[in-house]
Amino acid sequence: MNPSLPTTSELMLRAFRARTAVPGFNIPYLPMMAPVVRALRDTRCFGLIMAARLEWTKFQAGGIQPLFDEYQKVKDERFTRLHLDHVPVIDEDQLLVDFEGDIGQAVALGYDSVMVDGSRLSLAENIAATKRIVDLAHAQGVAVEAELGAVFGHESGPMPPYEELFESGRGFTDPAEALEFVLGSGVDWLSVAIGSVHGVISEKRTEKKVAARLSIERLDAIRETINIPIVLHGGTGIRKEYIIESIRHGVAKINVATAIRQPYEALLKESPEKALDAVYAETVRVIREDLELEGSADVIQPSRPA
């Protein structure tokens, strides 16, 4: 990364303090990366280009090295950084993952930030796994995101009814546990469960996502307890009023995947060019309309050259 530019960690802290947010766009197919970068530049929105492990095991993102190579071709560091999203300790199929190996490869290559996902572990195990990654990544100046709580949607089987999940608070992040987690692991950003759901990865992945809502009360309790940037996964499908309110209450990063993946998949067989145009158009729409983050780069990087 250009040493004259602020680090991803610095930009996230600025977003958190300014009560704005950094969108993270997942790239399940490598050709999608270029139109997403172009959309961020054209809207002057600072965002992260991301891929989770499942996007090269269940989609066509290629892997850690291909993603890095593609990013080098299309990056614009005034408006983008490269983030390794969800690398689970135990994956959605309940299999152990070489998470330290995967994340270590990304850190060595030069990813700007990484995420370890120990949310399927006990609290103590999640803290221990996350701290190992924090020690590894911080030695190279790389920021670390982790998850506490259960953001549903990546499991292979059917998800329980959404309203049942929300009303019960099942899987929601506990503020006291969040403080213990942050103090014990030293993590930079925390992904929390407050009502959002991931896009499904099963045969029903083409269906429209549930219109999720968020517990702003739980978000406030977590933010007041940990006072570090909070991440919201499963950004597609959340009702807009909740998205905007969550940013005002401390969400500094919002992940978006389904909204830009589905248009690409729907048009790919008809025309790869139309599919890429659809990714660009939907990314711009999400930034401008759903998230209201057009021009955010000028807020968190005011001294950046045009």
GIZIFEN-V746856 format. One record per helix or strand of 2 or more residues. SS is the DSSP state (alpha for helix, beta for strand). FROM is the first residue (numbers start at 1). TO is the last residue. Records with the same first field share a line. If there is no record, write none. Layout:
# GIZIFEN-V746856
SS: FROM-TO ; FROM-TO
This chain:
# GIZIFEN-V746856
alpha: 8-18 ; 32-42 ; 54-57 ; 64-74 ; 99-109 ; 123-138 ; 162-168 ; 175-185 ; 216-226 ; 240-248 ; 258-267 ; 272-290 ; 296-300
beta: 22-26 ; 47-51 ; 80-88 ; 113-117 ; 143-148 ; 189-192 ; 230-232 ; 251-256
